[in-house]
Amino acid sequence: MKIFENLFSKQKDIEIQSLTYGLNFFIPTFILIISSLFGNYEFTAELGILIGFNIIFTQIFSSNARSLIISGKNTISLQSFILFRILISIFILLSNLIFLKYYTFIYNNLLFQLSILIILQWLNELILTYFEIKNKKRQIKYYLFFKIFFLIVIVSNFIFNQKLFYTFLVFNFLLCLFFFKYFFEIIKNRSLKLQIIKLLMTSLSSLSFLSSFSISFANLLWRLFIIMFCGKILAGIYFAGFAIGSLPGTFFNNSFGPSMIKKNLQFKKIIKLLNFFFIILVIGLMIYVIRIYNNIFVNDFDTQIFCTFLSLLGTFFMIKGLYLRQYLIQKTKYQSQIFKIDIFYSIFIVLIVPLLFLIGGFKLIIISFLIASIISFIIYGIFFKLYLNK
């Protein structure tokens, strides 16, 4: 037990909170990756589209709630944020029903369950925020262990070829109970200041909204283009590789990154350990890719390994770009300019897949995440130097 605790720095509680926030949004991506490893590439491709579709709504209507609530400087109550998300969740759920019917997915019922899972995790982000500001460490740990247990159950489902639908049904029911248990605790004996209209107008009129919408919509178009040019099976292979490559950057951006930069926190032990494993993993994949080079685009699994290797190379550039972006947002007065740069960056993202297809066909699309990561590093790096020299 002491060995496990020593992995964490003196900010152990903050690290556990960050891990819990990250894991709260990680499960759909985890299912995507696991599905690909078991060769179910059509489901992987469809899940990739579903995740991209839901990111549009959950990102643009997040209203930076967690950051605003934790800062203590916000005039909008936590209760209002929660009620706002409940109302938006009804809209998101109906949008998913229409989208799943219109797009003609193979795994409609399972994907609808996953859309409910994504929505419930989005709602529970605010419950976790409530735990954080009330210093309820035990509840955060319970939620973390619950999520880890669910990940184990998911892997077992794939190993023993069991139906995921009923697993998600039970898990969604438990998540729903968890949310409403603490929701009623939050609103009990409190004056509820409803500011739903203000939140909606703030979300829709801010540069943050345009930034989130442009990036999320570009992400969805990116995935739709890949399916269009590559077909579902190859798209599923690519989505899995890209998901693994983007995982560290997504975890940094959505969990500990903003707090780490704003509060000047350092996680030296964990970062050193992760860097060590990352280097070992990349070297191991490189050796494997050299050995199976002739099987790429012949064998699905080997193609996925090659895509993962290229995407992990992009991880370095993506994290550097995201770090520079977060630094400019958290540490400088140029937040609004960064949101404009996000829109500019989104245009490049949308164009990458069609351009690569025109140049080298569906095979060249395998480097699209690597290219996007390099572009992110270049764009935010240029503006980082530009603004800091002012």
N, C-alpha and C positions, 0 to 999 in steps of 0.2 A: 504493500500500500504506500509506503514511504517513497519507493521508487517512482510510482505513478504521480504522487504529489510533487516530487522534485522536478518533474517535467515543466511545472508551472512556475512562473516568476512570483514576485511579491504581489503582483496584481492578479492573483489566482482567481478571485471571484469575478473579476472583469473578463478574464479569459474564458471561464466557464459560461458566463452570460453570452459572450460573443459566439462560442461554439453552439450554444442553444439556439440563438437567433439564426445562425447559419444553417444548422440542421433543420430548423423549422421550415425553411424554403428548399431544402436540398432533396427531399424524398422523391418528387416527380422526376428530377434529373437522375437520381440514383436508379429509379425504376427503368428509365430510358437506357442507361448504361448496362444494367444487368440484363435487360431484354435483348440487347445487341449481343452480349456475350453468350447468350443461349441461342443465338441465331434467328431470333424473331424480328427480322429487320423491317417487315411491313408495319408491325405494331410500333417499333421504334420510330419509324418515320412519321406515323400518324400522331404519336405522342409528342414528337418534336413540334409539329404544327400546333397541337393543342396548347402546349406550354407557351409557345410564341404568341398565340392568340390571347391567352389569359394574362400574360405579362403586360400587354398593352393597357388593360384596365387596372390591374393591381398596382402597376407602377405610376400611372398618371393620376390615380385617385388616392394615392398614399398620402399626399399633401405634406410630406416630410413629418408625419405625425410623431414618430418616435423621437426624432431630434428636437422638435418643438416642445414636446411634453417634458423630456428629460432636462432641457435647458431651464425650465421654470419661468421663462420670459413670455410664454404664450398666453394670450387672453382667452383662448378657446379651451374649454374643459375636456378632460379625457372622456367623460361620458358622451359629449357631443361628437367627438371623433369616432367613438365606437358605434353610436347610432347612425352616423353618416356612413360608416362602412357596411353596417347591416343593410341599409337602404340600397347602397350601390351594389351589394352582393346579390340582391334580388335581380337587379338589372343584368349583372354579369351572368347569373345562372340562366336567365331567359336568353341572353345572347349566345350562350353555349349551346342551348337546345336548338336554336335557329341555325347556328354555324354547323353543328354536327349533322343536322338534317340536310342542309344545303350542300355540304361538301361530300356527302356520301362516303363516310368512313366504314371500314370493315368491322372495327371494334367499337361500335357506337356506345353500347351499354357500359363497357369497361371505361371508355374515355369520359363518359358523363360522370361516372363515379370519381374519376381522377380530377375532373373539373371542380366537383364538390370539395375534394381534398385540398385543392389549391386555394379555394375560397376560404375554407375553414382555417387553414394555416395563416392566411392573410389576416383574418379576424383575430386569431390568437396572438399575432405579433403585438397587439395592443394590450392583451392580458399579460404577456411577458413584460411589456413596458411598465405596467402597473406593479408587477412583482419587483421590478428593478428599482422603481422610485420609492417603493415601500420597504425595500431591503428584505424581501421575502426569498432568501437564498434557497431554502429547502424546497419551495414550490418550483423554482427554476430547475433545480437538480432532478426533481421528480419528473418534470416534463422532458428533460434531456434523456433520462433513463427510459422513459416511455417511448421516445422516438427511436432510440437505439434498439430497443426490443422489437419495434415494428420493422426496422431495417432487417433484423435477423429473420423475422417471420417472412418478409418478402423474399429473401434469398432462399429460404426453405421452400416456399411456394414454387419457385422456379426449378429448384433441384428435384423436387418430387412431382413436378408437373401438375400441381393443384390449381384450381381455378382462383384467379385473383379477385374476381368480382365480389365474392362473399367476404374475403379478407378486408377489402376496402369498405364494404358495407358496415362491418363491425367497427373498423377503425374510425370511419367517419362519424358513426354514432357516438363513440367514445370522445372524439374531438368536439363534437357538438355539445355533449354533456359538460365537458371541461369548460368550454367557452361560456355557456349560459350560467354555470355554477358561479363563476367569478364575475360575470357580467352583473348578476343580481347583487352580488356582494359590493360591487363598485357603486351601483346606483342607490343602494339602500340607505335611507336616512340622509340623503344629500339633495341639495337644491340643484335640479337639473337645468342647466342653461342650454337651451337648444339654439345652436348656431349653424344649422345644416345649410341654409341658403348661403351664408357667408363662406362656409367651407367650400361649397360647390363653386361659387363665383371666384374664390381665391384659386381653386384648383384649375379652373378653365381659363383664367385670365393671366396667369403668371408665366414668366419665361421658363420656370421650372416645369410647368405643364408641357410647354412646347418642346422642351428638351427631352423629357421622359417619353412623350408621344412619338417624337421623331425617331429616337433610338429604338423604342419598342416596335414601332411600325416597320422600321428598316429591318429589324431582326425577323419579323414575321415574313416580310417580302423575301428576305434572304433565304428562308427555309422553303417557301413556296417555289422560288426559282430553282432551288436545288432539286426538288421533287419533279418539277417540270422538265428539267434538262437531264436528270439522271435516272428517273424512275424511283419507285418506293424502296426497293431493296438496297440499291447503292446509296440512296439518300439516307436510309436508316443507318448504314455503315458510317457515312460521313457525320451524321448527327451525333452518333456515339463518340466518335473521335473528337469532334469539336467540343462536345460536352465535357469530356475529360480535360481537354486543354483549357477550357474557359472556367473550369471549376475553381481553381485558386483565385483567379481574378474576381469572379462573382462573389466568392466567400469574403474576399478582402473588401470589396465595394459595399456589400450589403450587411456586413456584420461588424468586424472590429476596425476596419480601415478608417472611417471618419472619426471615431472616438480616439483611436491611436494617434492620429495626426493632430487633432484639436487639443488633446490633453498631454501631448508629448510623451505618450506611453511607449514602452519598449518591451518586446517579448523575445528577448535575445535567445533564451534556451530553446523555446519552441521553434523560432525561426531558423536557428542553426540546425536543429534536428530535421526540420522539413527540407531545408536546403540540401542536407546530406542525402536524404532519401530521394529527393528530386533528381539529383545528379546521378545517383546509382540507377534510378529507374530509366533515365534518358540514355545512359550508357548501355544498360541492358537491352533496351529496345533497339538501339542503334546496331548492336551486335546481331540481334535477331533479324532485323531488317536486311542486313547485309547477307545473311544466310538464306533468306527466303525471297530475295529480290525478284527472282523470275516468276514467283507465284502471285505477285501483286497484280490485282485486277483479274486474277484467275481463281484464286481461293478467297472466299469472303472474309474469313478470319484473318488471314495474312494482310488483306487490304485494310481491314480495320486497325491492325497493329501499326501499319505504315502511316495511316491517317492520324492515329493517336500520337505517334512519334513526332510527326510534323507539327501537330497542334501543340504538343508540349514544348517544342522549340519556340512557338509563338507565345507561350505562357509568360516567359521572361519579359518580352516586349509589352505584352498586355498589362502586366502588373506595374511595370515602370510607368506606362502611360496613365493608368488609373491612379497611381500614387501622385503623379504630377497634377492630375486633374483635381484630386481631393485636396492637395496642398493649396492650390489656388483658391478653392472654394472655402476651405476652413481657415486659412492663414492670411488671406489678402482681401482687398476690397473689390476684387474683380469677379465676383460671383456671377453677376448678370452676363458679363462678357463670356464666361465659360459656358453658360447655357446656350449662348449663340453659337459658340464653337461646336457644341454637341450636335446642333442642327446641321452644321457644315460637315461634320464627321459622318453623320447619318447618310448624307448623299453619297459619299464615297462607299459606304457599306453596301448600299443598294446596288451600286454599279459593279462591284467586284465580281460577283458570280456571272452575270451576263458577259462581261469582258473576258473573263477567263475561259468561258465556254466558246466564245468567238475565236480566241487565240488557239486553244488547244483541246477543245471538246470537253466531254464530261470528266476525263481523267485529270485534267489540270485543275478542276474545281477542288480537288483534294487539298490544295495549298491555300484555299481561300481564307481559312482562319488565321494562318500564319501571315498572310498579306494584310489582313485587317488589323492584326496585332501590331505589325510594323508601322502601318499608317497611323494607328492610335499613338504610338510612341513618338512618331515624328511630329504629328500635329500638336499634341499637348506639350511636347518638348520645345517646339518653336515658340509657342505662346508663353510657356513658362519662362524662358529666357527673355522674351520681349517684355513681359509685365514686370519681372523682377529688376530689370534694368531701367525701369522708369523712375 
